[in-house]
Amino acid sequence: MDNIIKFLNLEDSDVELVNQQIKGKKRIVTIQKKLFPHFCHICSYRMHSKGVYPRTINHPIMQDDLQLVLIVNQRRWQCTNPACRNIVTDEFLLFEKYKHNSKLTDLMIIDTFRDSNLTAAYIARKFNVSDTYALTTFSKYVDMHRRPLTEVICIDEVHMEVSKVCKYVLIIQDFVTGEPIDMIANRRQEIT
């Protein structure tokens, strides 16, 4: 059982494995924090558990062609002081509060975006997230400076033998100054 904890590379020393089962192509792993007395950080009274709340975390690691489903049993703790009644929840280093994806998911998404042949929709399906989430994650971590477009641009095809397949090159240029902005090998669907 501790091999699963090592495999997940959990940095929390007080995490324990509750259950592990394989159903079809899914490996379902349930983890939780070890029980120990909790004390309120505001008034130092003892806290009691309000119950266990299972959370499913998207942690897209494949092992032996099995999809990993990570279920986290998270406890809510409430202060016993009637004047305080502070509530806290168990926190895990594997994922952020209120997030459904592990921290590793964002890094894996960004690493996959290195392949320029893959689309955002494909990457989103691969990591079990929406394509908007994949694009937002990319723009959050990667800063791509874009040059501003001019007021008027001119798009034209010019005869240039760049390859044997196409004899014309698509040129985008500034209409006012005449400076080229970009040059594309051709205007075919697979290129543009």
ABEGO torsion letter per residue (X at the ends): XAAAAAAAGBABAABBBABBBBBEABBBBBBBBBBBBBBBAAAGBBBBBAEBBBBBBBBBBBBGGBBBBBBBBBBBBBBABAAAGBBBBBBBAABBBGBABBAAAAAAAAAAAABAABBAAAAAAAAGBBAAAAAAAAAAABBBBBBBBBABBBBBBBBBBABAABABBBBBBBAAAGBBABBBABABAAAX
